[in-house]
């Protein structure tokens, strides 16, 4: 048994791959990873940009799309939909064999729509029509406008991955959007067992931003708090999850067949070279959660990762840490807003970069040499 299989079988945590490339689909790498315990796939604009810009795997299809009169942006989405469809097929046995709990592939709407609720809703509806598979999760950023879009789409029976979550206050809004959406869906005789959702709480980026602020403060008290905020906040997010999904309101939905909206730990690769490379996996293990892992983190975890239930350990200490951060002058809600803005900007840059690259390729096919896209996948 691999450690990934052990995570799910013994701790109730689902490991998902935080990557999607056409190479993995063609050479069987994704299928082998699924056989080794990967139970889902997430992708984002940066991941697709890396894949498309970094190889020639898409050139033939792109040329055909251009010849068929597609615009560059239309062609980009056709490339994404093609990869997603193949990945969905690879993961479908996991979906069918596990009570529809896992086996999902997440595809994000255009990051240019992050502050456009109606545009996000329309884009999500379009993706669901084009990729009509039950194990598709449409990814929507957790902006204020995204909260509105999530409630509307859940109310229509869509399955949603809410991404770019960085604060407890916004997480509470997302849970409310999920519950309200399910209530609307069931009020219209919808079957809630057909609706799935995860709330993607980003981890390592929180430590990066909080540590930057602590170092700017520079006091001994502030510096002593470095490297602790991300895990502490995630533990408090898990506590909020268990509280909100144990109420009478939730049980009324559960008896109709609704599933909880699982917390998903994203950005689990360490950014600080002084950190243990598996810490964001090891310190957030627990039931009814998802952990998304890039390949390097999977390899490190299989090699030397440790496993015990940790996600609900040390919650009083996590609460105390948040109080200490406030006392030294770190506003975690402001941290969340900064990271949300940065995340959207990063994804939008990747999106614009890949469109520019494809535009150049359409104008001069000989110019399309693969080149790595700078920046983090998560």
C-alpha positions as CSV (number, residue, x, y, z in Angstrom):
1,X,0.0,0.0,0.0
2,X,1.3,3.4,-0.9
3,X,1.2,6.3,1.6
4,X,-1.4,8.0,-0.7
5,X,-3.6,4.9,-0.4
6,X,-3.0,4.9,3.4
7,X,-4.0,8.6,3.7
8,X,-7.4,7.7,2.2
9,X,-7.9,4.2,3.6
10,X,-6.9,5.0,7.2
11,X,-7.4,8.7,7.6
12,X,-10.2,9.6,5.3
13,X,-8.2,12.2,3.4
14,X,-8.2,12.2,-0.4
15,X,-5.0,13.0,-2.2
16,X,-5.4,14.8,-5.5
17,X,-2.7,15.6,-8.0
18,X,-2.1,19.4,-8.5
19,X,-1.2,19.2,-12.1
20,X,-2.6,18.2,-15.5
21,X,-0.6,17.9,-18.7
22,X,-1.2,16.3,-22.0
23,X,2.0,14.3,-21.7
24,X,0.7,12.6,-18.6
25,X,-2.5,11.7,-20.5
26,X,-0.6,10.3,-23.5
27,X,2.1,8.3,-21.8
28,X,-0.1,6.8,-19.0
29,X,1.5,8.7,-16.1
30,X,-1.8,10.0,-14.8
31,X,-3.3,6.5,-15.0
32,X,-0.3,5.1,-13.0
33,X,-0.6,7.8,-10.4
34,X,-4.3,7.0,-10.0
35,X,-3.4,3.3,-9.5
36,X,-1.0,4.4,-6.8
37,X,-3.6,6.3,-4.9
38,X,-4.3,9.7,-6.5
39,X,-8.1,10.3,-6.3
40,X,-8.6,13.5,-8.2
41,X,-6.9,16.2,-10.3
42,X,-6.8,20.0,-10.0
43,X,-5.7,22.4,-12.6
44,X,-5.6,26.2,-12.8
45,X,-4.6,28.8,-15.5
46,X,-1.0,28.6,-14.6
47,X,-0.9,24.8,-14.8
48,X,-2.5,24.9,-18.3
49,X,-0.2,27.7,-19.4
50,X,2.8,25.7,-18.3
51,X,1.6,22.6,-20.2
52,X,0.6,24.4,-23.4
53,X,3.6,26.7,-23.6
54,X,6.1,24.1,-22.4
55,X,5.6,21.5,-25.1
56,X,4.6,20.8,-28.7
57,X,1.9,18.4,-27.6
58,X,-0.8,20.9,-28.5
59,X,0.6,22.1,-31.8
60,X,-1.4,19.8,-34.1
61,X,-4.7,20.4,-32.4
62,X,-4.1,24.1,-32.3
63,X,-3.3,24.3,-36.0
64,X,-6.5,22.4,-36.8
65,X,-8.5,24.8,-34.6
66,X,-7.0,27.8,-36.4
67,X,-7.7,26.3,-39.8
68,X,-11.3,25.8,-38.7
69,X,-11.6,29.5,-38.0
70,X,-11.5,29.5,-34.2
71,X,-10.1,32.5,-32.4
72,X,-7.0,32.1,-30.3
73,X,-9.1,32.3,-27.1
74,X,-11.6,29.8,-28.4
75,X,-8.8,27.5,-29.4
76,X,-7.3,27.7,-25.9
77,X,-10.5,26.5,-24.3
78,X,-10.8,23.7,-26.8
79,X,-7.3,22.6,-25.8
80,X,-8.3,22.7,-22.1
81,X,-11.5,20.9,-22.7
82,X,-9.7,18.1,-24.6
83,X,-7.3,17.5,-21.7
84,X,-10.0,17.7,-19.1
85,X,-12.2,15.2,-21.0
86,X,-9.3,12.7,-21.1
87,X,-8.5,13.2,-17.5
88,X,-12.2,12.8,-16.5
89,X,-12.2,9.4,-18.3
90,X,-9.1,8.3,-16.4
91,X,-10.7,9.3,-13.1
92,X,-14.2,8.1,-13.8
93,X,-13.7,4.6,-12.3
94,X,-12.7,6.3,-9.0
95,X,-15.8,8.4,-9.2
96,X,-18.1,5.5,-10.0
97,X,-16.5,3.1,-7.4
98,X,-16.4,5.5,-4.4
99,X,-20.0,6.7,-4.0
100,X,-19.1,9.8,-6.1
101,X,-16.8,11.2,-3.4
102,X,-13.7,11.4,-5.5
103,X,-12.6,11.0,-9.1
104,X,-13.0,14.7,-9.9
105,X,-11.1,16.9,-12.3
106,X,-11.3,20.7,-11.6
107,X,-11.3,23.2,-14.5
108,X,-11.2,26.9,-13.7
109,X,-13.2,29.6,-15.4
110,X,-11.3,32.5,-16.9
111,X,-9.4,34.5,-14.2
112,X,-10.4,37.6,-16.0
113,X,-13.9,37.0,-14.6
114,X,-12.8,36.9,-10.9
115,X,-14.7,40.1,-10.1
116,X,-17.7,39.5,-12.5
117,X,-20.4,37.4,-10.9
118,X,-22.6,37.2,-13.9
119,X,-19.7,36.5,-16.2
120,X,-18.4,33.7,-13.9
121,X,-21.9,32.1,-13.8
122,X,-22.2,32.2,-17.6
123,X,-18.7,30.7,-18.0
124,X,-19.4,27.9,-15.5
125,X,-22.7,27.1,-17.3
126,X,-20.8,27.0,-20.6
127,X,-18.1,24.6,-19.2
128,X,-20.8,22.3,-17.8
129,X,-22.5,22.1,-21.2
130,X,-19.2,21.5,-23.0
131,X,-17.9,19.0,-20.5
132,X,-21.0,17.1,-19.5
133,X,-19.5,14.7,-17.1
134,X,-20.6,14.2,-13.5
135,X,-17.0,14.2,-12.1
136,X,-16.3,17.7,-13.4
137,X,-15.7,20.4,-10.8
138,X,-15.9,23.9,-12.1
139,X,-13.4,26.0,-10.3
140,X,-14.4,29.5,-9.1
141,X,-12.2,32.0,-7.2
142,X,-13.5,32.9,-3.7
143,X,-13.8,36.7,-4.4
144,X,-16.9,38.5,-3.1
145,X,-18.4,38.1,-6.6
146,X,-17.4,34.4,-6.5
147,X,-19.4,33.9,-3.4
148,X,-22.5,35.1,-5.3
149,X,-21.7,32.9,-8.2
150,X,-21.1,29.8,-6.0
151,X,-24.5,30.2,-4.4
152,X,-26.3,30.6,-7.7
153,X,-24.5,27.6,-9.4
154,X,-24.9,25.3,-6.4
155,X,-28.6,26.3,-6.5
156,X,-28.6,25.0,-10.1
157,X,-27.1,21.7,-9.2
158,X,-23.5,22.5,-10.3
159,X,-20.5,20.9,-8.7
160,X,-18.0,23.5,-7.7
161,X,-14.4,23.8,-6.5
162,X,-14.1,27.1,-4.7
163,X,-10.5,28.2,-5.1
164,X,-8.1,30.9,-3.7
165,X,-9.4,30.8,-0.2
166,X,-7.1,32.6,2.2
167,X,-9.1,33.8,5.2
168,X,-11.6,32.4,7.7
169,X,-14.0,35.2,7.1
170,X,-14.3,34.4,3.4
171,X,-14.4,30.7,4.1
172,X,-17.5,31.3,6.4
173,X,-19.1,33.1,3.4
174,X,-18.4,30.2,1.1
175,X,-19.9,27.7,3.5
176,X,-23.0,29.8,3.7
177,X,-23.2,30.1,-0.1
178,X,-23.0,26.3,-0.3
179,X,-25.7,25.7,2.2
180,X,-28.0,28.4,0.8
181,X,-27.4,27.0,-2.7
182,X,-28.3,23.5,-1.7
183,X,-31.5,24.8,0.1
184,X,-32.6,26.5,-3.2
185,X,-31.7,23.4,-5.2
186,X,-33.7,21.0,-2.9
187,X,-36.6,23.5,-2.7
188,X,-36.9,23.0,-6.5
189,X,-36.9,19.2,-6.1
190,X,-33.2,18.9,-7.0
191,X,-31.3,15.8,-5.8
192,X,-28.5,17.1,-3.6
193,X,-26.6,13.8,-3.9
194,X,-25.6,14.9,-7.4
195,X,-23.9,18.0,-6.1
196,X,-20.3,18.0,-4.9
197,X,-18.1,20.8,-3.7
198,X,-14.7,21.4,-2.1
199,X,-13.4,24.7,-0.6
200,X,-9.8,25.1,-1.5
201,X,-7.9,26.7,1.4
202,X,-4.4,27.8,0.3
203,X,-1.8,27.0,2.9
204,X,1.9,27.8,2.2
205,X,1.2,31.2,0.6
206,X,-0.3,32.3,3.9
207,X,3.0,31.7,5.7
208,X,4.9,33.5,2.9
209,X,2.8,36.7,3.3
210,X,2.5,36.6,7.1
211,X,6.2,36.0,7.5
212,X,7.0,38.9,5.2
213,X,4.8,41.2,7.5
214,X,6.4,39.8,10.6
215,X,9.9,40.5,9.3
216,X,8.9,44.0,8.4
217,X,7.7,44.5,12.0
218,X,11.1,43.1,13.1
219,X,10.4,42.8,16.8
220,X,11.5,39.7,18.7
221,X,7.8,39.0,19.5
222,X,6.9,39.2,15.8
223,X,9.8,37.2,14.5
224,X,9.0,34.4,17.0
225,X,5.7,33.8,15.2
226,X,7.1,33.1,11.7
227,X,6.2,29.9,9.9
228,X,3.1,29.1,12.0
229,X,0.2,31.1,10.7
230,X,-0.8,28.9,7.7
231,X,-1.2,25.6,9.6
232,X,-2.9,27.4,12.5
233,X,-5.4,29.1,10.2
234,X,-6.1,25.8,8.4
235,X,-6.8,24.0,11.7
236,X,-9.3,26.8,12.6
237,X,-10.8,26.4,9.1
238,X,-11.3,22.7,9.8
239,X,-12.9,23.5,13.2
240,X,-15.3,25.9,11.3
241,X,-16.1,23.1,8.9
242,X,-17.0,20.6,11.6
243,X,-19.1,23.2,13.4
244,X,-21.1,24.3,10.3
245,X,-21.6,20.8,9.1
246,X,-23.0,19.5,12.4
247,X,-26.0,21.9,12.8
248,X,-29.7,21.1,12.4
249,X,-29.7,23.2,9.3
250,X,-27.1,20.9,7.8
251,X,-28.7,17.7,8.9
252,X,-31.9,18.7,7.1
253,X,-29.9,18.7,3.9
254,X,-27.9,15.6,4.8
255,X,-31.0,13.5,5.2
256,X,-32.0,14.4,1.6
257,X,-28.6,13.0,0.5
258,X,-26.4,16.1,0.5
259,X,-22.6,15.7,1.0
260,X,-20.5,18.0,3.0
261,X,-18.3,20.6,1.2
262,X,-14.9,19.2,2.1
263,X,-12.0,21.5,2.9
264,X,-9.2,21.1,0.4
265,X,-5.7,22.0,1.3
266,X,-4.0,23.7,-1.6
267,X,-0.6,25.2,-2.0
268,X,1.0,22.3,0.0
269,X,4.5,22.6,-1.4
270,X,6.8,24.5,0.9
271,X,8.1,27.9,-0.1
272,X,10.6,28.3,2.7
273,X,13.8,26.1,2.1
274,X,14.2,25.8,5.8
275,X,10.9,23.9,6.1
276,X,10.4,20.2,6.1
277,X,9.2,19.5,2.5
278,X,6.2,17.5,3.7
279,X,5.1,19.6,6.6
280,X,1.9,21.0,5.0
281,X,0.8,17.5,4.2
282,X,1.7,16.0,7.6
283,X,0.3,18.8,9.7
284,X,-3.2,18.7,8.1
285,X,-4.2,15.1,7.9
286,X,-7.8,14.3,8.9
287,X,-11.1,12.9,7.7
288,X,-13.4,14.5,5.1
289,X,-10.6,16.6,3.7
290,X,-8.6,16.7,0.4
291,X,-5.0,17.4,0.0
292,X,-3.6,18.5,-3.4
293,X,-0.1,17.6,-4.1
294,X,2.4,18.5,-6.9
295,X,4.7,15.7,-8.0
296,X,7.7,16.7,-5.9
297,X,5.6,16.7,-2.8
298,X,4.1,13.3,-3.6
299,X,7.6,11.9,-4.1
300,X,8.8,13.4,-0.8
301,X,5.8,12.2,1.1
302,X,6.1,8.7,-0.2
303,X,9.8,8.7,0.7
304,X,9.8,10.2,4.2
305,X,6.4,11.5,5.1
306,X,4.8,10.6,8.4
307,X,1.1,9.9,9.0
308,X,-1.1,10.6,12.0
309,X,-4.3,12.5,12.4
310,X,-3.2,16.1,12.9
311,X,-5.8,18.4,11.5
312,X,-7.7,18.8,14.7
313,X,-4.8,18.7,17.1
314,X,-3.6,21.9,18.8
315,X,-6.7,24.0,18.0
316,X,-6.4,26.0,21.3
317,X,-2.8,26.8,20.4
318,X,-3.9,27.8,16.9
319,X,-6.5,30.2,18.4
320,X,-3.8,31.7,20.7
321,X,-1.4,32.1,17.8
322,X,-4.0,34.1,15.8
323,X,-4.5,36.4,18.9
324,X,-0.8,36.9,19.1
325,X,-0.5,37.8,15.4
326,X,-3.3,40.4,15.9
327,X,-1.4,41.7,19.0
328,X,1.8,42.3,17.1
329,X,-0.1,44.0,14.2
330,X,-0.8,41.3,11.6
331,X,-4.4,41.5,10.3
332,X,-5.2,38.1,8.9
333,X,-8.3,39.4,7.0
334,X,-6.0,41.9,5.3
335,X,-3.5,39.1,4.6
336,X,-6.4,37.2,3.0
337,X,-7.3,40.2,0.8
338,X,-3.7,40.6,-0.3
339,X,-3.3,37.0,-1.2
340,X,-6.6,36.9,-3.0
341,X,-5.6,39.9,-5.2
342,X,-2.1,38.4,-5.8
343,X,-3.5,35.0,-6.7
344,X,-6.0,36.4,-9.2
345,X,-3.3,38.6,-10.7
346,X,-1.0,35.6,-11.0
347,X,-3.6,33.4,-12.7
348,X,-4.7,36.2,-15.0
349,X,-1.1,36.8,-16.0
350,X,-0.6,33.1,-16.9
351,X,-3.9,33.2,-18.8
352,X,-2.8,36.3,-20.8
353,X,0.7,34.8,-21.3
354,X,-0.6,31.6,-22.9
355,X,-3.0,33.6,-25.1
356,X,-0.1,35.7,-26.3
357,X,2.0,32.7,-26.9
358,X,-0.7,31.0,-28.9
359,X,-1.3,34.3,-30.9
360,X,2.4,34.3,-31.8
361,X,2.2,30.6,-32.8
362,X,-0.8,31.3,-35.0
363,X,1.1,34.1,-36.7
364,X,4.3,32.2,-37.1
365,X,4.1,28.4,-36.4
366,X,7.9,28.1,-36.5
367,X,8.1,30.4,-33.4
368,X,6.4,28.0,-31.1
369,X,9.5,26.5,-29.3
370,X,8.6,25.3,-25.9
371,X,9.7,27.5,-23.0
372,X,9.0,27.1,-19.3
373,X,6.5,29.6,-17.9
374,X,7.8,31.3,-14.8
375,X,5.9,31.1,-11.5
376,X,4.4,28.6,-9.2
377,X,1.8,26.1,-10.3
378,X,-0.3,26.7,-7.2
